[in-house]
Amino acid sequence: MNRLLIITDSNSGIKQEEANKYGIQIIPMPFLVDKKEYFEEINLDEKTFFKMLEENKDVSTSQPSYETIYETFKKGLESYDEIIIIPMTSGLSGTCESATNIAKEFNGKVHVVDNLRISVPLKESIIEAVTMRDLGYSSKEIIDYLLKTKEQSIIYIYVDTLKYLKKGGRITPATAMIANILGIRPVLYSKGKAFDTLAKCRSLKQAKKRMIEELKYQLSHDFKQAYDSKIVTVSVAHSNNYEEAMKFKEEIIKEIPDVPFRFVDALSLSISCHTGPKCLGCGLIINSFLNK
């Protein structure tokens, strides 16, 4: 039996079925709909969630409780010698800090790794950690690798509506109003610490073109060494926008055929509370263990 347990949260986009396949555990990220707490795959499914958005329900996000995190660690150590938990980036949530404080109660057996990722880049990190674990790497070697590569990913997200970013305080009401009048939608980007505006587009077609241009630019600049070494991958994420995500996948493969394409994943419902429906994104991620 492998004595190292790897844990992440549901903002990695990893569903429970995949978690079982990888031999990891998922801490569900809570969110509120009309002030009632929900958990993805536990007491709310995607179809019902997006129907709630259509009905203009009030949505917001929260963090896992102290009890949830503590009990996850306690139960995990009943079967494993050590735990590595890789939560969503500390730049966008306080979950990492909470987990770090709780980990202090377990005498060095729980290691919290903030590698500044969310969604498909975080998922790729989890898969790398699992691969390293299964190859016999120590917890220290895995942690060192995750920290060394923590800034080696970038994601781009096109948001179809500004309504939810305004609700969450990510943009001002005035900015949202002006953008709606002008028909402008942002393409955001992040290397893990925060989201910034890359471009302002008037259509999904324009946004996809802009994101692909940025992927190409990064492959010839910040990701050039990884690209030349064939250890960079590309993935797509979406929010209730599967058909467009599949089209986007084909467009990326056509434009960048020599970079391995990995996932078309739905954003977690917790993230979708901020993006709203019809969000579409992509990302470049280092994976040194892709062919191990």
C-alpha positions as CSV (number, residue, x, y, z in Angstrom):
1,M,0.0,0.0,0.0
2,N,1.3,3.5,-0.9
3,R,1.7,5.4,2.3
4,L,1.4,9.0,0.8
5,L,-2.1,10.5,0.4
6,I,-2.6,13.3,-2.1
7,I,-5.5,15.7,-1.5
8,T,-6.8,18.6,-3.5
9,D,-10.1,20.6,-3.6
10,S,-12.9,20.6,-6.1
11,N,-11.7,23.8,-7.8
12,S,-9.1,21.5,-9.5
13,G,-12.1,20.4,-11.6
14,I,-11.4,16.8,-10.7
15,K,-14.6,14.8,-10.3
16,Q,-15.0,12.1,-7.8
17,E,-14.8,9.3,-10.4
18,E,-11.4,10.7,-11.5
19,A,-10.3,11.0,-7.9
20,N,-11.0,7.3,-7.4
21,K,-8.9,6.5,-10.5
22,Y,-6.0,8.6,-9.3
23,G,-6.2,7.4,-5.7
24,I,-6.6,10.9,-4.3
25,Q,-9.2,12.7,-2.1
26,I,-11.2,15.8,-2.9
27,I,-12.3,18.4,-0.4
28,P,-15.5,19.9,-1.8
29,M,-15.5,23.7,-2.1
30,P,-18.8,25.1,-0.6
31,F,-20.9,27.7,-2.3
32,L,-24.1,29.5,-1.4
33,V,-27.3,29.8,-3.5
34,D,-29.8,32.2,-1.8
35,K,-27.7,31.7,1.4
36,K,-28.1,27.9,1.4
37,E,-24.9,25.9,1.3
38,Y,-24.2,23.4,-1.5
39,F,-21.5,21.1,-2.6
40,E,-20.9,19.9,-6.1
41,E,-21.6,16.3,-6.7
42,I,-22.9,16.0,-3.2
43,N,-26.2,17.9,-3.0
44,L,-26.3,19.8,-6.2
45,D,-25.6,18.9,-9.9
46,E,-24.5,21.1,-12.8
47,K,-27.9,21.2,-14.5
48,T,-29.7,22.3,-11.4
49,F,-27.0,24.9,-10.6
50,F,-27.2,26.6,-14.0
51,K,-31.0,26.6,-13.9
52,M,-30.7,28.4,-10.6
53,L,-28.5,31.0,-12.3
54,E,-31.1,31.4,-15.1
55,E,-33.6,32.1,-12.3
56,N,-31.4,34.9,-11.0
57,K,-30.6,33.2,-7.7
58,D,-28.0,34.9,-5.5
59,V,-24.8,32.9,-5.6
60,S,-21.5,33.3,-3.6
61,T,-18.6,31.2,-2.5
62,S,-17.2,30.1,0.8
63,Q,-14.4,28.0,2.2
64,P,-14.4,24.5,3.7
65,S,-15.0,24.6,7.4
66,Y,-12.3,23.9,10.0
67,E,-14.1,20.7,10.9
68,T,-14.1,19.5,7.2
69,I,-10.4,20.0,6.7
70,Y,-9.4,18.7,10.1
71,E,-11.4,15.5,9.8
72,T,-10.1,14.9,6.3
73,F,-6.6,15.1,7.6
74,K,-7.3,13.0,10.7
75,K,-9.1,10.2,8.7
76,G,-6.4,10.2,6.0
77,L,-3.7,9.6,8.5
78,E,-5.5,6.5,9.8
79,S,-4.4,4.8,6.6
80,Y,-1.5,6.8,5.4
81,D,1.8,8.0,6.9
82,E,1.8,11.4,5.2
83,I,-0.5,13.8,3.4
84,I,0.3,16.3,0.7
85,I,-2.6,18.7,0.1
86,I,-2.5,20.9,-3.0
87,P,-5.4,23.4,-2.7
88,M,-6.4,26.1,-5.1
89,T,-4.0,29.1,-5.3
90,S,-3.7,31.3,-2.2
91,G,-4.1,34.3,-4.5
92,L,-7.8,33.6,-5.0
93,S,-8.9,31.9,-1.8
94,G,-8.1,31.6,1.9
95,T,-8.4,27.8,1.9
96,C,-4.6,27.4,1.5
97,E,-4.0,29.5,4.6
98,S,-6.7,27.6,6.6
99,A,-5.2,24.2,5.6
100,T,-1.7,25.4,6.5
101,N,-2.9,26.4,10.0
102,I,-4.7,23.1,10.6
103,A,-1.8,21.1,9.3
104,K,0.3,22.4,12.2
105,E,-1.8,20.2,14.5
106,F,-0.6,17.0,12.8
107,N,3.1,16.9,13.8
108,G,4.6,17.4,10.4
109,K,2.6,14.7,8.7
110,V,0.5,17.0,6.6
111,H,2.2,19.2,4.0
112,V,0.3,22.0,2.3
113,V,1.7,23.0,-1.1
114,D,0.6,26.4,-2.6
115,N,1.7,26.0,-6.2
116,L,-0.5,29.0,-7.4
117,R,-2.9,27.0,-9.6
118,I,-6.6,26.5,-10.2
119,S,-8.8,24.6,-12.6
120,V,-6.8,22.6,-15.3
121,P,-3.4,23.8,-14.3
122,L,-4.1,22.5,-10.7
123,K,-5.4,19.3,-12.1
124,E,-2.2,18.8,-14.1
125,S,-0.2,19.4,-10.9
126,I,-2.3,16.7,-9.1
127,I,-1.6,14.2,-11.9
128,E,2.1,15.0,-11.8
129,A,2.1,14.5,-8.0
130,V,0.3,11.2,-8.4
131,T,2.7,10.1,-11.1
132,M,5.7,11.0,-8.9
133,R,4.1,9.2,-5.9
134,D,3.6,6.0,-7.9
135,L,7.1,6.2,-9.3
136,G,8.4,6.1,-5.7
137,Y,9.4,9.8,-5.2
138,S,9.4,11.0,-1.6
139,S,7.0,13.6,-0.3
140,K,9.9,16.1,-0.1
141,E,10.8,15.5,-3.7
142,I,7.2,16.0,-4.8
143,I,6.8,19.1,-2.7
144,D,10.1,20.6,-4.1
145,Y,9.0,19.9,-7.6
146,L,5.6,21.5,-7.2
147,L,7.1,24.6,-5.6
148,K,9.8,24.8,-8.3
149,T,7.2,24.7,-11.1
150,K,4.5,26.8,-9.4
151,E,4.7,29.7,-11.8
152,Q,5.0,27.6,-14.9
153,S,1.4,27.8,-16.0
154,I,-1.0,30.4,-17.4
155,I,-4.7,30.4,-18.0
156,Y,-7.0,32.6,-20.1
157,I,-10.7,33.0,-19.6
158,Y,-13.4,34.7,-21.7
159,V,-16.4,35.7,-19.6
160,D,-19.7,36.0,-21.5
161,T,-21.4,38.1,-18.8
162,L,-20.0,40.6,-16.3
163,K,-23.0,40.1,-13.9
164,Y,-21.2,37.6,-11.6
165,L,-17.9,39.4,-11.5
166,K,-19.8,42.5,-10.5
167,K,-21.7,40.6,-7.8
168,G,-18.4,39.2,-6.4
169,G,-16.8,42.6,-6.3
170,R,-14.2,41.7,-8.9
171,I,-15.3,44.7,-11.0
172,T,-17.2,47.9,-10.2
173,P,-20.9,48.3,-11.2
174,A,-19.9,51.3,-13.3
175,T,-17.3,49.2,-15.3
176,A,-19.9,46.5,-15.8
177,M,-22.5,49.0,-17.0
178,I,-20.2,50.7,-19.5
179,A,-19.0,47.3,-20.8
180,N,-22.5,46.1,-21.3
181,I,-23.5,49.2,-23.2
182,L,-20.5,48.8,-25.5
183,G,-21.0,45.1,-25.8
184,I,-17.5,44.4,-24.5
185,R,-16.5,41.2,-22.7
186,P,-13.1,40.6,-21.1
187,V,-10.5,38.0,-21.7
188,L,-8.7,37.5,-18.3
189,Y,-5.4,35.9,-17.6
190,S,-3.7,34.6,-14.5
191,K,-0.5,33.0,-13.4
192,G,-2.1,32.1,-10.1
193,K,-1.9,35.1,-7.9
194,A,-4.8,37.1,-9.4
195,F,-6.7,37.7,-12.6
196,D,-5.9,40.7,-14.9
197,T,-7.5,41.8,-18.1
198,L,-5.7,40.7,-21.3
199,A,-8.1,42.0,-23.9
200,K,-11.6,43.4,-24.4
201,C,-13.6,41.6,-27.1
202,R,-16.9,42.0,-28.8
203,S,-17.5,38.4,-29.6
204,L,-16.5,34.8,-28.7
205,K,-14.9,34.4,-32.1
206,Q,-12.7,37.4,-31.4
207,A,-11.9,36.1,-27.9
208,K,-10.9,32.7,-29.1
209,K,-8.6,34.1,-31.7
210,R,-7.0,36.4,-29.1
211,M,-6.4,33.5,-26.7
212,I,-4.8,31.3,-29.4
213,E,-2.5,34.2,-30.3
214,E,-1.5,34.4,-26.7
215,L,-0.8,30.7,-26.5
216,K,1.5,31.0,-29.5
217,Y,3.2,34.0,-28.0
218,Q,3.8,32.3,-24.7
219,L,5.3,29.2,-26.5
220,S,7.8,31.5,-28.1
221,H,8.6,33.4,-24.9
222,D,8.0,32.4,-21.3
223,F,7.3,28.7,-22.2
224,K,9.9,28.4,-25.0
225,Q,12.2,26.2,-23.0
226,A,9.4,23.9,-21.9
227,Y,8.1,23.9,-25.5
228,D,11.5,23.0,-26.9
229,S,11.8,20.3,-24.2
230,K,8.3,19.0,-25.1
231,I,7.0,19.2,-21.5
232,V,4.2,21.8,-22.0
233,T,0.6,20.9,-22.5
234,V,-2.6,22.8,-23.3
235,S,-6.1,22.3,-22.0
236,V,-9.6,23.9,-22.3
237,A,-12.1,24.7,-19.5
238,H,-15.6,26.0,-19.7
239,S,-18.7,26.8,-17.7
240,N,-21.8,25.1,-19.1
241,N,-20.4,25.6,-22.6
242,Y,-19.3,22.1,-23.7
243,E,-20.0,22.4,-27.4
244,E,-18.0,25.6,-27.8
245,A,-15.3,24.1,-25.7
246,M,-15.0,21.2,-28.1
247,K,-14.8,23.5,-31.0
248,F,-12.2,25.5,-29.3
249,K,-10.2,22.4,-28.7
250,E,-10.2,21.6,-32.4
251,E,-9.1,25.2,-33.2
252,I,-6.2,25.0,-30.8
253,I,-5.1,21.6,-32.1
254,K,-5.2,23.0,-35.7
255,E,-3.2,26.1,-34.8
256,I,-0.8,24.4,-32.3
257,P,-0.6,20.8,-33.4
258,D,2.7,19.9,-31.8
259,V,1.7,20.7,-28.2
260,P,-0.1,17.7,-26.4
261,F,-3.8,18.5,-25.8
262,R,-4.9,17.2,-22.4
263,F,-8.4,18.1,-21.1
264,V,-11.7,19.7,-21.9
265,D,-13.0,20.2,-18.4
266,A,-16.0,21.9,-16.8
267,L,-15.1,24.6,-14.3
268,S,-16.2,23.7,-10.8
269,L,-19.5,25.1,-9.7
270,S,-17.7,27.2,-7.1
271,I,-15.7,28.9,-9.8
272,S,-18.8,29.3,-12.0
273,C,-20.3,31.4,-9.2
274,H,-17.8,34.0,-10.3
275,T,-17.7,33.5,-14.1
276,G,-21.3,32.7,-14.7
277,P,-22.4,30.5,-17.6
278,K,-20.8,30.3,-21.1
279,C,-17.4,31.0,-19.9
280,L,-14.6,29.6,-22.0
281,G,-10.9,29.4,-21.3
282,C,-7.6,27.6,-22.0
283,G,-4.2,27.2,-20.4
284,L,-0.6,26.2,-20.9
285,I,0.9,24.0,-18.2
286,I,4.3,22.3,-17.6
287,N,4.2,18.6,-17.2
288,S,7.6,17.0,-16.8
289,F,6.1,13.6,-16.1
290,L,3.7,13.4,-19.0
291,N,5.3,10.3,-20.6
292,K,6.5,8.6,-17.4
